[in-house]
Amino acid sequence: MVYDTVGVYEYVVPAGVREIEVALVGAGGGGGYVACVFPVEQGHSYRVVVGGGAAGGTGTDGRVVITPAPAPGTATD
């Protein structure tokens, strides 16, 4: 799931997923990057906040990428 428009979103963990990798890309011309893996439980929801670049700047808005990792032997859609 990619969130790349400024705003606040809700991510609900799909069935069969026990961890997610979250990659954060900073807004602006020199935005940073970090990725982490988090344990999760299906059905739990998380707030995702995407910030914007500075007004009048030449950079881009931030981006959040969530990649679910299914439990072994579990298929997800």
Backbone torsions as a table, in degrees:
resi	resn	phi	psi	omega
1	MET	NA	128.5	179.4
2	VAL	-114.8	127.4	175.0
3	TYR	-113.2	108.8	-177.2
4	ASP	-131.2	16.7	174.0
5	THR	-115.6	134.4	-178.2
6	VAL	-53.2	131.1	178.1
7	GLY	159.0	-175.3	178.9
8	VAL	-118.5	130.6	-175.4
9	TYR	-130.1	167.9	174.8
10	GLU	-120.0	129.6	175.4
11	TYR	-110.4	123.4	177.8
12	VAL	-107.1	127.8	-177.2
13	VAL	-68.1	122.8	179.8
14	PRO	-69.4	161.8	176.9
15	ALA	-60.5	141.6	176.5
16	GLY	83.6	1.2	-179.4
17	VAL	-101.1	130.5	-179.6
18	ARG	-115.7	-12.4	173.6
19	GLU	-151.9	156.2	177.2
20	ILE	-130.9	147.1	170.1
21	GLU	-100.3	128.5	179.6
22	VAL	-115.4	121.5	177.4
23	ALA	-110.2	128.8	-179.5
24	LEU	-114.6	127.2	177.8
25	VAL	-115.8	121.3	-176.9
26	GLY	-70.2	151.1	178.0
27	ALA	-78.4	160.1	175.4
28	GLY	95.2	171.0	-176.4
29	GLY	-62.7	-31.6	-178.3
30	GLY	-116.5	31.5	-175.6
31	GLY	-57.4	146.4	-179.1
32	GLY	-87.8	-177.8	-179.5
33	TYR	-147.2	137.3	174.1
34	VAL	-150.0	146.1	177.0
35	ALA	-136.6	139.3	179.5
36	CYS	-141.6	155.8	175.6
37	VAL	-108.5	132.7	-178.2
38	PHE	-124.7	138.1	172.5
39	PRO	-74.1	140.7	-179.5
40	VAL	-140.1	168.8	174.9
41	GLU	-123.2	139.1	-177.7
42	GLN	-56.7	143.2	178.9
43	GLY	88.3	-18.0	178.3
44	HIS	-72.0	148.6	179.1
45	SER	-116.4	149.5	-178.9
46	TYR	-132.4	142.1	176.9
47	ARG	-84.2	133.7	178.2
48	VAL	-116.9	123.5	-179.1
49	VAL	-117.3	123.8	178.2
50	VAL	-111.3	121.5	-179.8
51	GLY	-91.9	164.5	-179.3
52	GLY	-105.6	162.4	174.6
53	GLY	-70.1	165.5	-179.7
54	ALA	-64.6	144.8	178.5
55	ALA	-59.4	132.2	178.5
56	GLY	77.7	1.2	-178.9
57	GLY	-80.9	171.8	-179.7
58	THR	-102.5	0.3	-177.7
59	GLY	-85.4	-172.8	-179.0
60	THR	-110.8	172.0	174.8
61	ASP	-74.2	164.7	177.9
62	GLY	-70.6	172.8	179.5
63	ARG	-149.1	141.3	176.1
64	VAL	-124.2	126.2	178.9
65	VAL	-118.4	123.6	179.5
66	ILE	-114.4	122.6	179.9
67	THR	-117.6	111.6	178.7
68	PRO	-73.9	142.7	175.8
69	ALA	-113.1	108.1	-177.3
70	PRO	-66.6	153.0	174.4
71	ALA	-63.5	149.0	179.9
72	PRO	-53.4	132.6	178.7
73	GLY	79.0	9.9	-178.3
74	THR	-114.9	129.6	175.9
75	ALA	-94.4	141.3	175.7
76	THR	-125.6	155.4	178.5
77	ASP	-85.0	NA	NA
